[in-house]
Amino acid sequence: MRTVVLTRPQPVHDGVSSFLSQRHVPLLSLPTLHVGLRIHPEFESHLQHNWNAYHGVMFVSQHAVQFAAQRLQALNLNWRTELWAAAVGQTTAVSVQRAWPHAQVICPAVNEMPDSERLWSTLQSQTADWASQRVLIVRAQNGRDAFLNWLRGAGATVDVWSCYQRENLSWSELQYHAFVSALHQTGVVLSITSQEGLNSLLNNLQHLNERDKHTLLQQPVLTLHPSIATHARKCGFVSVHVAPIAELGAHLAQLA
């Protein structure tokens, strides 16, 4: 059985680790990105002046919820009853409900791919007059502008709050050798949640010898979105798969 390597930033609460452990799947947690709070005083001043004008807040990840909740509390900004929240997937939606139990949360269905396209389709089916809407997008310092472009194209007024940042994480010598050992002994299944995370993984493995590099590219890769899968194939991986986060654990166990 292959060893599953989880590369997503911590902390994250999606039940994948416990799912795999219960099924005795060998597991390595080797994050390739560090996620941290990003404070932007000028934008937070803007946020304080305009908070009551927003009709909806769009969260792109669990980390967006985590850091936004932290800063909103520090700024004494409370979630209003009439304010809707949008989440790209079920785990992000659960995080929103934990932070603001009374929030109305809009997200793709459980059996749908958790991505921007599905969420936008869901939002369009529920909102007819975007010209009257003011929306806040909460994301990292770098991100896709898909939502921003769609919302503005539909006539909405949109602000983007980059309240956290992602940075490449360098593995320790012990972590590097744990990965190489798993690659040699069992083979690995790589769980990749972003293009940046994959780039950082390859950067951590740049000193592999040519034989190990070839072996690495033969290992199965499981991603959450077709765009990440396309990037993985461009990087040379030959066995690339896509699964919604709700089915991530089951697919990883199957590939192992």
WOQUI-V608838 format. One record per pair of residues at least 12 apart in sequence whose C-alpha atoms are under 10 Angstrom apart, sorted by the first residue. I is the first residue (numbers start at 0). J is the second residue. Records with the same first field share a line. If there is no record, write none. Layout:
BEGIN
I: J + J
END
This chain:
BEGIN
0: 23 + 24 + 25 + 184 + 185 + 186 + 187 + 188 + 252 + 253 + 254 + 255
1: 24 + 25 + 26 + 181 + 182 + 184 + 185 + 186 + 187 + 188 + 189 + 218 + 219 + 251 + 252 + 254 + 255
2: 24 + 25 + 26 + 27 + 178 + 181 + 182 + 184 + 185 + 186 + 187 + 188 + 189 + 251 + 252 + 254 + 255
3: 16 + 19 + 24 + 25 + 26 + 27 + 28 + 181 + 185 + 186 + 187 + 188 + 189 + 190 + 219 + 220 + 248 + 251 + 252 + 254 + 255
4: 25 + 26 + 27 + 28 + 29 + 30 + 178 + 181 + 187 + 188 + 189 + 190 + 191 + 220 + 251
5: 26 + 27 + 28 + 29 + 30 + 31 + 188 + 189 + 190 + 191 + 192 + 251
6: 27 + 28 + 29 + 30 + 31 + 32 + 189 + 190 + 191 + 192 + 193 + 196 + 197 + 199 + 200
7: 28 + 29 + 30 + 31 + 32 + 33 + 34 + 190 + 191 + 192 + 193 + 196 + 197
8: 28 + 29 + 30 + 31 + 32 + 33 + 34 + 35 + 62 + 165 + 166 + 168 + 192 + 196
9: 28 + 29 + 30 + 31 + 32 + 33 + 34 + 62
10: 30 + 33 + 34 + 61 + 62 + 65
11: 60 + 61 + 62 + 90 + 91 + 94
12: 61 + 90 + 91 + 93 + 94
13: 61 + 89 + 90 + 91 + 93 + 244 + 245 + 247 + 248
14: 90 + 245 + 247 + 248
15: 244 + 245 + 246 + 247 + 248 + 249 + 251 + 252
16: 28 + 248
17: 248
18: 247 + 248 + 249 + 251 + 252
19: 248 + 249 + 251 + 252 + 255
20: 252
22: 249 + 252
23: 252
24: 251 + 252 + 253 + 255
25: 181 + 185 + 187 + 252 + 255
26: 181 + 187 + 188 + 255
27: 174 + 177 + 178 + 181 + 187 + 188 + 189
28: 174 + 178 + 190
29: 168 + 169 + 170 + 174 + 175 + 177 + 178 + 200
30: 167 + 168 + 169 + 170 + 174 + 191 + 196 + 199 + 200
31: 165 + 166 + 167 + 168 + 169 + 170 + 191 + 195 + 196 + 197 + 198 + 199 + 200 + 201 + 202 + 203
32: 164 + 165 + 166 + 167 + 168 + 169 + 170 + 193 + 195 + 196 + 197 + 198 + 199 + 200
33: 164 + 165 + 166 + 167 + 168 + 169 + 196
34: 62 + 66 + 139 + 163 + 164 + 165 + 166 + 167 + 168
35: 62 + 66 + 139 + 162 + 163 + 164 + 165 + 166
36: 62 + 63 + 65 + 66 + 67 + 69 + 70 + 139 + 161 + 162 + 163 + 164 + 165
37: 66 + 67 + 70 + 139 + 140 + 160 + 161 + 162 + 163 + 164 + 165
38: 66 + 70 + 160 + 161 + 162 + 163 + 164
39: 160 + 161 + 162 + 163
42: 158 + 159 + 160 + 161 + 162
43: 70 + 71 + 74 + 160 + 162
44: 74
45: 158
46: 71 + 74 + 76 + 135 + 158 + 160
47: 71 + 74 + 75 + 76
49: 133
50: 71 + 76 + 77 + 78 + 79 + 135
51: 76 + 77 + 78 + 79 + 82
52: 82 + 132 + 133 + 134
53: 79 + 81 + 82 + 83 + 132 + 133 + 134 + 135 + 156 + 157 + 158
54: 79 + 81 + 82 + 83 + 84 + 131 + 132 + 133 + 134 + 135
55: 81 + 82 + 83 + 84 + 85 + 103 + 104 + 132 + 133 + 134 + 135 + 136 + 157
56: 82 + 83 + 84 + 85 + 86 + 104 + 133 + 134 + 135 + 136 + 137 + 157 + 158 + 159
57: 83 + 84 + 85 + 86 + 87 + 104 + 105 + 106 + 118 + 134 + 135 + 136 + 137 + 138 + 146 + 159 + 160
58: 84 + 85 + 86 + 87 + 88 + 91 + 92 + 94 + 95 + 135 + 136 + 137 + 138 + 160
59: 85 + 86 + 87 + 88 + 91 + 92 + 113 + 114 + 115 + 136 + 137 + 138 + 139 + 142 + 143 + 146
60: 86 + 87 + 88 + 89 + 90 + 91 + 92 + 94 + 95 + 137 + 138 + 139
61: 86 + 87 + 88 + 89 + 90 + 91 + 92 + 93 + 94 + 95 + 138
62: 91 + 94 + 137 + 138 + 139 + 162 + 163 + 164
63: 86 + 91 + 94 + 95 + 136 + 137 + 138 + 139 + 160 + 161 + 162 + 163 + 164
64: 86 + 91 + 92 + 93 + 94 + 95 + 96 + 97 + 98 + 99 + 137 + 138 + 162
65: 91 + 94 + 95 + 97 + 98 + 162 + 163
66: 137 + 138 + 139 + 161 + 162 + 163
67: 98 + 137 + 138 + 160 + 161 + 162 + 163
68: 95 + 98 + 99
69: 98 + 162
70: 162
77: 99
78: 98 + 99 + 100 + 101 + 102
79: 99 + 101 + 102
80: 99 + 101 + 102 + 103
81: 101 + 102 + 103
82: 101 + 102 + 103 + 104 + 134
83: 101 + 102 + 103 + 104 + 105 + 134
84: 96 + 99 + 102 + 103 + 104 + 105 + 106 + 134 + 135 + 136
85: 102 + 103 + 104 + 105 + 106 + 107 + 118 + 119 + 121 + 122 + 136
86: 104 + 105 + 106 + 107 + 113 + 114 + 115 + 118
87: 105 + 106 + 107 + 112 + 113 + 114 + 115 + 116 + 117 + 118 + 119
88: 105 + 106 + 107 + 108 + 109 + 111 + 112 + 113 + 114 + 115 + 117 + 118 + 243 + 244 + 245
89: 104 + 105 + 106 + 107 + 108 + 109 + 110 + 111 + 112 + 113 + 243 + 244 + 245
90: 106 + 109 + 113 + 244 + 245
91: 104 + 106 + 113
92: 104 + 105 + 106 + 107
105: 118 + 121 + 122 + 125
106: 118 + 119 + 120 + 121 + 122
107: 119 + 120 + 121 + 122
108: 121
109: 243 + 244 + 245 + 246
110: 243 + 244 + 245 + 246
111: 242 + 243 + 244 + 245
112: 223 + 224 + 225 + 241 + 242 + 243 + 244 + 245 + 246
113: 223 + 224 + 242 + 243 + 244 + 245
114: 223 + 224 + 225 + 243
115: 143 + 144 + 145 + 146 + 224
116: 145 + 146 + 149
118: 146
119: 145 + 146 + 149 + 150
123: 150 + 153
127: 153
128: 153 + 154 + 155
129: 150 + 151 + 152 + 153 + 154 + 155 + 156
130: 150 + 151 + 152 + 153 + 154 + 155 + 156
131: 154 + 155 + 156
132: 150 + 153 + 154 + 155 + 156 + 157
133: 150 + 151 + 154 + 155 + 156 + 157 + 158
134: 147 + 150 + 151 + 155 + 156 + 157 + 158 + 159
135: 147 + 156 + 157 + 158 + 159 + 160
136: 157 + 158 + 159 + 160 + 161
137: 158 + 159 + 160 + 161 + 162 + 163
138: 159 + 160 + 161 + 162 + 163 + 164
139: 159 + 160 + 161 + 162 + 163 + 164 + 165
140: 159 + 160 + 161 + 162 + 163 + 164 + 165
141: 161 + 163 + 164 + 165 + 195
142: 161
144: 159
147: 159
165: 195 + 196
166: 195 + 196 + 199
167: 195 + 196 + 198 + 199 + 200 + 202 + 203
168: 196 + 199 + 200 + 202 + 203
169: 199 + 200 + 202 + 203 + 204
170: 199 + 200 + 202 + 203 + 204
171: 203
174: 203
175: 203 + 204 + 207
178: 204
179: 204 + 207 + 211 + 215
182: 211 + 214 + 215 + 218
183: 211 + 214 + 215
185: 255
186: 214 + 215 + 217 + 218 + 219 + 255
187: 214 + 215 + 217 + 218 + 219 + 220 + 254 + 255
188: 215 + 217 + 218 + 219 + 220 + 221 + 238 + 251 + 252 + 253 + 254 + 255
189: 215 + 218 + 219 + 220 + 221 + 222 + 239 + 251 + 254 + 255
190: 219 + 220 + 221 + 222 + 223 + 240 + 247 + 248 + 251
191: 220 + 221 + 222 + 223 + 224 + 227 + 228 + 231 + 241
192: 221 + 222 + 223 + 224 + 227 + 228 + 244
193: 222 + 223 + 224 + 226 + 227 + 228 + 230 + 231
194: 222 + 224 + 226 + 227 + 228 + 229 + 230 + 231
195: 227 + 230
196: 227
197: 222 + 227 + 230 + 231 + 234
198: 230 + 231 + 234
201: 215 + 234
213: 235 + 236
214: 236
215: 235 + 236 + 237
216: 231 + 232 + 234 + 235 + 236 + 237 + 238 + 239
217: 235 + 236 + 237 + 238 + 239
218: 236 + 237 + 238 + 239 + 254
219: 236 + 237 + 238 + 239 + 240 + 251 + 254 + 255
220: 232 + 236 + 237 + 238 + 239 + 240 + 241 + 251 + 254
221: 238 + 239 + 240 + 241 + 242 + 243 + 247 + 250 + 251 + 254
222: 239 + 240 + 241 + 242 + 243 + 244 + 247
223: 240 + 241 + 242 + 243 + 244 + 245 + 246 + 247
224: 240 + 241 + 242 + 243 + 244
225: 239 + 240 + 241 + 242
226: 241
227: 239 + 240 + 241
228: 240 + 241
240: 254
END
